[in-house]
């Protein structure tokens, strides 16, 4: 049973726009974005990265358009990309016009860097005529100096005001095919800015904590900001900004949405116990090996790797498939029921083999095909383990006796 999405606040209603084939806002699925790190002029290198991002879960990819060679690269990238392409524009109005000419599916303009009203309106008019949406991408680190001064800093109100002013220029030329972001590297500022933006605009919101940094801190900051807002029903598309391979951004975005129940699982969800003194196996090693092997299969399945059979199968009974270690053996289970006992060295192989069979035959068929003796074998291992280092390891019987004597 998936209770996550229904436990979140209802999604705030926004108008819908389309970035190429991907709808953003309204009742469209929340989409994942990332940005290439290659030179956009390097067409083959950029396309390779775009394909990797799409495979990791990106629905939309942004490329910088910072020079004419980049715009020329976009001419070739756009038709060969598996996902819509957005051109990132700072400072140069000519680059925005060149990107539109290249056929991109969307533009991102930074109001802090492209400041002349006549230039902003020129880009908006051109985008309007071509039916290309624009993201007003406000960034706390590059806020317009006048707004920064007026608000005494990059406050949430200042970020939203910057978006409002830009939107007003767009509306002057009859253009409203817009989504908005109000990013900051401070999670608290970003959350407050998006809350205010969601009260101020009905345009789709693109969520992100900017310059979140390397892993794991960047992931934590990104998740703290983005997940908080998603849980409040705010946000229509998102990007993690990590100082890492952008594939990590796409993967994180996708996993966040899947873990909140906001997108269907399309790949592996590996859960693993944190391990403790009871562990009968190196849980970290087995979990990593299982993750690598199962990721390659691209099967939408939740798999558990548990360190001991005493608690493992019960604690992970919600998982489709799992393995728990006990007495140099692995107990393979489906939804908490033991189906097979395998040698410890074969644990990962057994998991992969069973995952493949589940993908073809389904969970019920694989449960029906379980070894008749598996549950009894597993019970014997459990009993042995409890005897070795279970309650008796703490001299439980005597201690409980003493506790009871004290109580009387
Ligand atoms: S499953 Fe076993 S090894 Fe893992 S944390 Fe729970 S008790 Fe410890």
Boltz pocket constraint, residues with backbone or C-beta under 6 A from the ligand:
constraints:
  - pocket:
      binder: B
      contacts: [[A, 273], [A, 274], [A, 275], [A, 276], [A, 277], [A, 278], [A, 279], [A, 280], [A, 306], [A, 307], [A, 308], [A, 309], [A, 310], [A, 311], [A, 312], [A, 315]]
      max_distance: 6.0
